Amino acid sequence: MPTNDVVLASGSGTLAQALIDAIEEGSVDARIVAVVSDQPDAGVLERARRHGIPAVAHPLPKGADRAAWDRGLTDVVAGFAPDLVASAGFMRLLGDHFLARFEGATINTHPALLPSFPGMHGPRDALRAGVKIAGATVFLVDAGVDTGRILAQGAVDVLDDDTVDSLHERIKVVERRLLVDVVRNWR
């Protein structure tokens, strides 16, 4: 029986597209019941619409009450009754209210081999540290910053001439594969 999944994303939506493609080609038994973004003009919303998936913007206005925004996000996502929430390039921390409702059923992708290089700049931090192997992680979201139980990881060699962008692009390829694999194997 397919899972009902909500995807949270903030940007262009390449992670979401990988999941959409896998579902449409039949390699993942799931339905994306909604894509939710904190950015009203995010490309991921248009990607969702092109595939007939409800696309919802839930922005956090500058100076807004963060807890109220989190409660609103929780209500939006809960309205789609998901079995799984996939944070796929969502650039906001999920708050206490959201986690009280969806902890244990929310996964996140991260462009680093956690627990190394948590936070917003995994590829940059890996290059600055001089590591020879970087990668991607999919983990269960908890109240910490990139601290949840690791579900899957994949390595990427760091090349001598890598820039943050070139390394991040290769990491994204692994990140997409890991996301699809974790959703495929979800309960």
N, C-alpha and C positions, 0 to 999 in steps of 0.2 A: 504494500500500500504506500503510495507516495507521501512524502512529508510536505507540509505546507510551510514554505519558507518566506521570511521577509528579509530583504537585503537592505542594509544601511550603507550609504556611500556618499561621498562629498565631491567627487571629481568626475573624470571622463567616463568611468565605468568599465574599464577593461577587465577588472576582476568579475564584476557582475556579468559582463558579456561572456566570459569563459563559462560561467555557470549556466547562463541561458542557453548557450550553444550545446553544452553537454546534455542538458535536459531535452532540448529539441531533437538532438540526434539519438536520444534514447539510452545514453550511457549512464544517466543518473535518474533515478526514480523519485522525482520531486516536482513540486509546482512552486514557482515564485509567485506568491499571492500579492506582493507589493514590493516596490522599491521606494525607500524613504531617504530623502537627502536634507541636510541642513543648509544646502545652497540652492536657492530657487532656480538658478540658471545652470546648474550642474548638467554636464553632458549625459550622465547616467540616467537622468529622468527622461530624456529624449530616446535613449536606447530602450528603456523600458516600454515607453509608449509605442515604439516601432514593433514591439513584440506583443502588444496587447496586454501589457502588465500595468496595473494601476501604479501611477507615479505620483508621489506626494512630497511636497516641499514642507519642511518644518524648520524654518530658520530661527536662529538665536540672535535677535537684534542686539546691537551694541548697547550695553548697559542694562539689558533685561535681567530679570530674576532667573538665575540658573536653575534653581530647584523647581520653579514653576515650568520652565521649559522642559525639564526632565519629566515632570508629571504629564505634560502634554505629549511628549514623545512616547511615553509609556501608553497613554490612551490611544494614540494613533496606531501604534504597532499592535496593541491588544485587539483593536477593532478588526484586524485581519486574522486573528486566532492562529498564530503560527505555532508550529511544532519546533521550529528552529529559527533563530535570528542570526544572520551572517553579517557581521560588520566587515565590510570589504572596502577598505579605503575611506572609512568614516572618520573624519578628523576631529571628533568630539569625544570626550570621556563620557561614558554612560554613568549616570548618577545612581544614588541609593534607591530611589523609587523604581527606576527601571530594573536595577539588579534584583530588587526584592521580588519583582514579578517574573523576570526572565533569566536569573542566574541559573546556571546548569543547562540552559538551552540557548546560550549566546556564545558564538565563536567569533574570533577576530583573526585577521591576517596581520603579519608584521614583517617588514623587510629586513630582518636580522635573525641570527641564530640566538634566540633568547636562551638563557637569561642575559646574555651579552647585548649591549646596545639597545636598551628599552627607550621609549620616547619617540619623538617626532623625526629624528634624523639618523636612523639606523645605518644606511649606506655611508653617509658622511662620517659618522663616528667610527665605523669599521675602517675606512680609509685612513683617518687620522691616527687610529691605533696601530696601523701597520699590519693588520692581520692578513694572512694569506688565503683564508677561507671565510666567506660570508655566507649569507643565505636567507631563507625565509622560514617563518614559523606560523602555524595555525594553533591557537590555544583557546581554552575555555575562559571567557571573561569573568573576572572577579573584581573586587573593589580596588585592587592595586592598579598601578600603571604597567601593563604588559607582564603581569605576574601570575596569571592563571595557569592551570595545568596544561602542559604541552601535549597536543594531539598528534602533530606531524611536523617534521622539519625536512628541509632539503638544502644541500650545500651548493655554493657557487664559488669557483676559484676567483680570487682577486688577481687581476692582471697588472703587470708593472705599469702599463700606461692607462689604467682605469681612471676615469673621472667619476664624480658622484653620479652623474647622469648615466654614464655607460654601465657602471656597476648596478645601479638601480634598475635599469632596463633588463639586464640579465636576471636579476633577482625576481622581477615581476613575472617572468616566464615560469619560474619555479613556484612562485606564490599562487599563480592561477591554477597550476596543476594540483598543488596541495589543497587548495580550497575545494576544487571539484572532487578530489579523492575523499576528503573529510565529509562533505555533504553526501556523497555516494554511500558511504559506510555509516551514516548517522543512524543509530538505533534500528 
